[in-house]
Every structure is written in structure tokens, then in C-alpha cells.
Amino acid sequence: MRVLHLCDSLNPAGLGGYESYLHYLSGVLDQAAHESIITTQKPSHNSTDSIEAEHYQIRYLEGNMLEARKWEYLTLPQEERHGAVKELFAPDDLEMNIELLVTELLSLIEDFRPDVVHAHSTYVVFNRVLEHCRHESGIERLPLVATIHGLPKPLVLPDGTETTDFEQLAAHCPFDTVLGVSDCVTSELQSHLPETVRDVRREYLGIDLDVFQPGGNPKQWDLAFMGRMERMKSVDMFPALFGSLIERYPSLNIVMTGEGSCRRTIMEEFSERGLDRNIDYLGVVPNDEVPSIIGQSKVFLYPSRREPFGLSIVEAMACQVPVVASNVFGPKEIITHNTDGILVHPNRLHKIAESVLTLLGDFERRTSLGISARRTIQRRFNIQDHAKRLLNLYGKLISEKKE
């Protein structure tokens, strides 16, 4: 089977949740003799046309380079962004981009001849592109599946229209099946999507348990955070949180990875508070380094204020590292409090600090939670089981299209 994965955007600064997920899913599909291409828009003007990975190919489409201009805009300091909007974007950018991408995608489909197209969080661009392709070129027999990895968030289109990404998906939704990565995401989808989209269901993501597994390396860090440095992830409260922890545990070693709009600010605050000597910031790390970093940590911290699922939580649990996470949205669907992890309200800094310190001081508790966490992931979030469910869905849709 040939699977064409479509993403409106892949983060050029490094791996995010669904970038990592697609990396491992493509590997599992390759092991079962299925071929994958991951297609997205060029994130910069000098991006190559394609990248060959071990188990898949990434193919970049140009359109009118709207995506590249978006990332150029996001690299600007906040105070410069307003003045750059008119210089970087035009009111008809989206329409022009879609028109060009339709031609490029149809050419790719003709060349690759996929059995199924699986889109990922395509809220604005490729859902419109597929809508045009299906309407204009007779690819109605090609199954279209979408997985939505996020919760609704505000969005401003190039013409200045203020909307949300879910509203845009609802207005342009050519998919046969729409999958939400958690119950909370699926519930939002069901309330937004029109009745014409009949198959909306939850499909938890999975991870590779042969990659994310308990390791025998000594513990180098007491606490780990790996994720995007955005307010949604609660990183803005890390200087105060880490300061409180280090005050009570002066030798605390913390490791952080990731990139985002809050990175510069919180790093400066770490330095001002004298905390940076306790923190190893590793930046954006490759896929193959993530399991080792998790495994060398005693406790994994993920107190997001608004988390649609929490793939990093699942990865840490699979490595048998106890997790302290928020008791909202996706994390509370993954963790059972005091059984395979700890759940705390994301705004209660002192409770988060207390939970971390309690675990650091109790080796047996950490061990017990870690073992239970691994069992939970084996039972509920194995990527092999997830891939089988996807392949069954693909096969069912392919058969229906042939009837």
C-alpha cells in the first residue's frame, strides 16, 4: 500500500509531536512493506524539493511560498511583526497558494499513485487543495483521511479574516474519515464539523515500544522537560517553579529540549535568577537522541495548560520514567493519577513542585509508577496496534470506493 501523508506545515526549527509520530509511523509501515511519502509546503525559500529518510521521503511543494513567508514572519521579534504584515503578505495569498498547490499535488498523485491520502492537521491549506482536487479532477475514488492533532485555536488569514482553525476545517472538509487524537479533540471535532462528515472518531496515537523502552544508563538529570517552549506548555512559569525546586534541592539537575517563542525570555530569566547552572538546555535534538535523554532522567515534567494529547508523556512513560503532568485535556486521558503517573492542576505551582520533590525523594515510588506507566503504554499506546487499526481503516475505505 502507498500512503501519501499531507501536512500544512512541518516545523523547520525541529521536531514537534506529529513530526515525530509520522517519523515512527512511516517506519512501522515500511516494515510491513507499505510505502510512505510525507508532503508539506516549503518552509523556506532555499528548501530542497525532497529529503530522503530511512523509511520515507519528505516532498516539499512550493505554491506561492506562503508557508516560507509565514516562518519568516514568525522569526521576527514581536514588536516588528505588525509592520511586516503588509510587506510579507497579500490579501489574495491563500487563493493563489491553493491554485498553485492543486497543480503540484495532482502531479505528485499521478507520479506516486497513492492508495490513500492521510492528512494531518490540515486546517487551511491542503484541506482546500484536496477539495479542489476531488471536485475538479475526478479523484473521488481516492480515500481521504484526516487526523487532527490539536484543539481549536485562533487564526488570522492573509486577507485579515479572524477565524479559528476548526472553523476553517469545517468549511472545507473533503475527508471520508476524521480522526481525533484524544477524546477531548474528538468532542471538539464533533461539535464543529458538519453532518456531511459522517465518520468522526477517536484514534489515540502510538509509539514504538522497541525505541522507547527502559534503559540501563545512570540517571544524569533529576528532572526533564522536552517540548515546545510556548505558554500553552506552561514554560513561562518554569523560572519560578525551578527556582522553588532549587531552593529546596540545590544540587537539582534539569534538562530541557525544544524551541519556541518563549525560549529567549525564559533563558534570560533563568540567568537573572542564577538558575542556569542547574539547567542543561540541549536545544532541538534528533529523534534518535530523545529516548536516551528521557531514560537518563528521574522525573519527566509536562504541565501543559492546554494539551490535545501528549505524545511526550507517552514516550516518557514507555521509558519507565514517572511523569508529573497536568490534569486537563489529553494528559488526563493518558495517566491515571497515583497509579501510573501524577496529575496536578497546571496553575498550581506549589503542587507541581511538591509532586516533583516527593518523587525525587522516594526511589521506590518512582520505580513503582514507572513500571505501571510502561504497562499502560504497552496496553494502550503501542504503535504496532495503532498502525494495524489505520491499515484496516485504509483497506475498508479503499474497498468502499471500489464498490
N, C-alpha and C positions, 0 to 999 in steps of 0.2 A: 504494500500500500504506500502511496506517496501522499504526504501531508504537507500542505502549504500553510505555515503559521504566519499570521499578519499582525503587526503591531503598529499603531500610530507613531510610537516613539520608543526608542531604546536609549537609555541614559548614557551619553558619551563619557561621563565622569566615572563610570564604573557600574558594577552590577547592582541591580535592585532585586526586589522579590521575584517578579515574574521573569526577569532576565535569567536569574539563577534556576528557576523552575524549568524554563524552556531548555536550558543547557542540559539538565539531567534527564528531562523527559525525552529529548531527542536521542540521548544515549541509550535509554531503555528501548525506545522504538527501533533504533538501529540494531540492537542485539536480537530483536525479533524479526529482523530483515525488512523493516519499514524505513522509508527514506523521508527525511525532513529538510525543508528549506524554511528559514525564518526571514521574513521580508518586512522591511520598515523603510522610513524615509531617511535620506542622508542627513546626519546631524551636523555636518559642516561642509563648507564649500570644497574642501580638499579631501573629503572622504573617498575611499576607493569604491568601486562598484560592487565588490563582494569580498567576503572573508571566508576562508576555508577552515572550519573547525574539525575536530577529530570525527565527530559523528553527524555533522550537519554543515550546511552552508548558510551564511547570512548574506542576503541580497539587498542592496540599497537602491531605492528608486529616487529619482530627482524631483519630479514635479516641478514647481517653480521655486524650490529651495526654501519654502516657508518654514519647514522644520529647522533648517540650519539657522535661519534668521531668528527663530524663537529661542534657540540655545544661545545665540549671540546676545540677545536681549537679556536673558536670564543671568549671564555672566557679568552684566553691568551692575555697579553699585546702586542701591535702592534710589538714591537721590538723582541718579542720571536717567532712570528708566522712563519717566514721564516724558521728558524731552526727546527721547529716542524713538518713541512710538511712531510718529508720523514719518520719520526718516526710514525706519525699518519695514513698516507695513503699509499696505494699501487696502482700501475697503473691499475690493474685489479679489483679494489674495486667495481666499478659501475656494471660491468658484474656479479660478484659474488653476489652482493646485490640483483640484479634483479632476478637472478636464484632462490635464496632462497625465495624471496618475492612472486614469482609466486606460489610456492607451498603453502605458508601460506595464500595468498589471495584466492586461489581456495578452500582451506579448509574452510575459512570463508564464502565464497559464498555458498558452499554446506550446511553449517550449518545454515546461516541466510536466504538464499534463497531470495535475494532482487528482487524486480520488476524492479528496475532501479539502475544504478550506476551513481552518480553525483560527479565528480572530481572537485577539487578547486585548481587552480594554480599548477597543476601537470606538471611541465616543463621537468623534467629529469627522475624521478623515476617511479611513478605509471602510467604515460602515456606509458612508455616502458613495465611495468608489464602487463597492460591491453592489449597492443598489442600482447604480448606473449600469454596471456590467451586466447584471441579471436582466435588467429591463431592455437594454439595447443590443445585447449580443447573443442572447439565447443560451446562456449557461445555466438555465433553470434546473438542469439535471445534476448540477454540481452541488453537493451538500454544503451548507454554510453553518458553522457552529461558532458561537462566541463564548468565551469565558470572561467574566467581569471580575477583576481583581480588587476593585476599590469601592468605596462608599461615595455617595453624591458629594460633589464639591463645586463651588462657583467657577464660572468660566466666562471670559470675555472674548468674543470672536473678533477677527481682524476688522470688521466693519463697525465695531463698537457695541454690538449687541451683548447685553448682560444676560447670562443664562446659567444653566448647570450642565455638567457632562451627561447626567442621566436624562435630562430633557432632550438633549441632542440625540442621544441613543434612541429614545422613544420615538422621536420624529423621523429617524432614518434607521430602521431595524429590519434588514432583509434576511435575518437568520432563521433557520429552521428550529434550532435549539439554542437557548441561552442558559449558561451555567453560572451560578454564583459560587464564590469560593468559600462561603460560610452561610449560616442561616441568616445572619443579620444583613448580608449583601443580597441574598436571595429575596428576603422580605421586601427590601427597598426596590428591587427589580420588579417584583410582582405588583407593587403599588404604582410604578411609573410606566411600565410597558403596556402597549395597547393589547386588547383582547386577541388581535390577529396573531400575536406571538403566543402560541398555544403551549409550547413546551419550555417552561422556565423551572429549573430545578437546582438544588444544591449539589455541588461536587467538590468535596474537600481536596486540596492539593496533596501530593505525596512527596516524600523524599527518598533518596537512595540509601537504604539502611546498610549497604556494604561500604558506602563512603562515610556516612555519619554514624559512627559507632564508638563505643568506649575505647579510649587509648591508654597506653601504658606509660605515657610521658609524665614526668613530675609536674606538679602544679606551679606554674610560673607566676600566675596572676590570681589575686583573690576575687576580683570582680571583672566581668566583661560586658561591654555593650557593643553590638555590631548592628548598624542600621543607618538609615538616612538621618542626617543632622538637621531635622526640621522640628518646629514646635509641636507638630502632631505626635512626634515621638517623645515629647517631654524633655528634650535635651536642654531646653532653656533653664530648667531647674537643676541641672547637674552641678553647676558650681556650688550652689547652696547645699545640695544633697551630699556631694563628695566632701565638701568642707566639714559637714557634720560627721560624716563617717571617719574622716582622717583625724578629726579632733579626738575621737574616742579610740581610734585604731591607727596610730601614727605611722606604722610600717605598711599600711594598706597599699597594695599594688593593683592598679586598674589598667585594663587595656581597652582601647576604643578603636573602631574602624568606621569608615564611611565618609561621606561627603554631603554637603548641603548648605543651605543659605544661612544656617546658624553657626557653622563651623568657626568662622573667624571670630565672631563675638564671644562664643563660649571659651575658645582657646585663650583669648586675651584676658577673660575673667579668671580662668584657671591661673594664668601667670600673675595677675594682680593679687590674687589670694594666696599665692605661694603653693598652689596645688600641683603645678605641672611636674614637679619632681616625683610625684606619686603616680603619674599617668603616662602610659606609653600609647601615643597616638600613631597608628600604623597607616593611616590614610585608606585608600581603596585597595583592597587586597584581592588577588586572583582567587578563582573558585577553589583551586586545589589546596589553598592555604587555610581556608575557613575552618574545616574540621579540626585541624591541629590547634588553632588558636582557641577554639571552644574547649577542646579537650584539656588544654593546659590551664583552664580557669576553674576555680572552685564554685563560683556562683555566676549565673547569667542574669543580667538585668534588662527588662524590656517593659517599661511602664508607660506605654503609649496612651495618649488621651483618646485617640480615635484610630483603631486598628481594624481593618476589614477582616484579616485572618491572622497572620503572624508566623510566616514561614521560618523566620529566625528562631522563634520559640520552639518550633517543631524540631529544627536542626539541633538545638542545644539539648532538648530532651532526649533525642536519639543518641547523643553522645554521653548520656547518663549524667549530665550536669544539671543540678537543680535550678529552676527558673523562678525569679520573682517578677511577676507581670501584673498588668492592670486587670481589674475585674469587670471590664466592659468589652462590648463588641466581640471580635474574633477570639481574643485570648481566653475569655471565659467559656468558649465552646471547646477549647483545646484542653485546658487544665482543670482538674478537679482539686479544689483548694484543700491543702493539707494532706492530699493523697499522692499526687504526682507533681506538685509544684505549689507555689504560694501566690495567691491573688490579693492585691491591695488596690484601693482606690487611687487613681493616678495623681490626684491633687493632694494627697495626704503624705507629705514629705517625711514627717517623723515616723509614720507607719512603715514606709518603704525602708527607711534607714534601720528601723528596729528589726524588720524581717531579714535584711541582709546581714546585720550583725549577729542575729540569733543563729542563722545558718553557718556563718563563718566560725562561730564558737562551738558548733556541735557536729563533729565529724560523722557520727552515727546517723544523725538526722539527714545530713546531706546525702549520705550513701543510700539510705532508705528511699528518699524522694527520687534520687537519680535512677535507682533500679526500677521503681514504679513508673517513672517517666518513660524509660526505654520500652517497657512493656506496652504502655499506652500507644506509643508511636508504632510499634510493631503491629498492634491490633487495628489501628485506625488510620494511619497515615503512611502506609508503605506505597512507594511509587509504582511498584510492580502491580499491585492491586488496582491502583488508580489508572495505570496505563491500560490494563485489561478492560476496565469499565469504559474508557474512552474508545478503545478499539471496537468494543461491542456496539457503542453508540454510532461510531462511524459506519460500521457494517450495516446496522439497521437502517440508517438514513440512505446509504447507497442502494440498498435493496428497494426501499420505498420509492426512490427516484426512478428506478428502472421499471416500476410497475405502470 
